[in-house]
Amino acid sequence: MSVHVIYNGRTEDIAFDEMFSSEHLSGLGITGTVTPQSVTPEQVKMAAAQHFDVGLNEFQDHFVEINPNGNITVRPQTTFG
C-alpha cells in the first residue's frame, strides 16, 4: 500500500508504513493499529505535511482519496470545465 502525493509540482509515492510509522502515530492522534481505512483525511494531510516538513496549511486545500485497495491519493483540488 502506498500514499501517492502530488505536492508543489511534483509527485511522490510513499509507502503507507513509512508515512504512518509507529514513531509518527501519536503526533497524528492515532492509537492502536493503523490501516488505510482507519485514518481520516485530516490525519493523512498531517502525515503528508510531516513527511515534506511543511506546515499543515500546505495541504489544507488538497483532496484525499482512500481507495478500496488500500492506496491513498493526496492531490490538489481541481476544477473541470
C-alpha positions as CSV (number, residue, x, y, z in Angstrom):
1,M,0.0,0.0,0.0
2,S,1.2,3.5,-0.8
3,V,0.3,7.1,-0.5
4,H,0.5,8.9,-3.8
5,V,1.1,12.6,-3.1
6,I,1.0,15.4,-5.6
7,Y,2.6,18.5,-3.9
8,N,4.3,21.6,-5.1
9,G,4.5,20.4,-8.8
10,R,6.0,17.0,-8.0
11,T,4.6,13.5,-7.5
12,E,5.9,11.1,-4.9
13,D,4.8,7.6,-3.9
14,I,5.4,6.9,-0.2
15,A,5.0,3.5,1.5
16,F,2.0,3.6,3.8
17,D,4.0,2.1,6.6
18,E,6.7,4.8,6.2
19,M,4.2,7.7,6.3
20,F,2.3,6.1,9.2
21,S,5.3,4.6,11.1
22,S,4.9,3.9,14.8
23,E,7.0,6.9,15.7
24,H,4.6,9.3,14.0
25,L,1.3,7.9,15.1
26,S,0.9,9.7,18.5
27,G,1.6,13.0,16.8
28,L,-1.2,12.3,14.4
29,G,-3.6,11.4,17.1
30,I,-3.6,7.7,16.2
31,T,-3.6,4.9,18.8
32,G,-3.7,1.2,18.1
33,T,-3.5,-0.5,14.7
34,V,-3.5,1.8,11.7
35,T,-4.8,0.9,8.3
36,P,-5.7,3.0,5.2
37,Q,-9.3,2.5,6.1
38,S,-8.8,3.7,9.7
39,V,-7.2,7.0,9.0
40,T,-9.1,10.2,8.4
41,P,-8.3,12.7,5.5
42,E,-7.1,15.2,8.2
43,Q,-4.6,12.6,9.5
44,V,-3.4,11.9,6.0
45,K,-2.8,15.6,5.4
46,M,-1.0,15.9,8.7
47,A,1.2,12.9,7.8
48,A,2.0,14.4,4.4
49,A,2.9,17.8,6.0
50,Q,5.3,16.0,8.4
51,H,6.8,14.0,5.5
52,F,7.5,17.1,3.5
53,D,8.5,19.1,6.6
54,V,6.0,21.8,5.9
55,G,3.0,23.3,7.8
56,L,-0.4,21.7,7.7
57,N,-1.7,24.7,5.8
58,E,0.2,23.5,2.7
59,F,-2.3,20.6,2.4
60,Q,-5.5,22.2,3.7
61,D,-6.8,22.6,0.1
62,H,-5.8,19.1,-1.0
63,F,-8.2,16.3,-1.7
64,V,-7.6,12.9,0.0
65,E,-9.0,9.7,-1.7
66,I,-8.7,6.5,0.2
67,N,-9.1,3.7,-2.4
68,P,-10.7,0.3,-1.7
69,N,-7.3,-1.4,-2.5
70,G,-5.6,0.5,0.4
71,N,-3.8,3.0,-1.6
72,I,-4.3,6.7,-0.8
73,T,-4.1,9.7,-3.2
74,V,-3.4,13.2,-1.9
75,R,-3.8,15.8,-4.6
76,P,-4.7,19.5,-5.1
77,Q,-8.3,20.3,-5.6
78,T,-9.1,20.5,-9.3
79,T,-11.8,22.4,-11.3
80,F,-13.0,21.0,-14.6
81,G,-15.0,22.9,-17.1
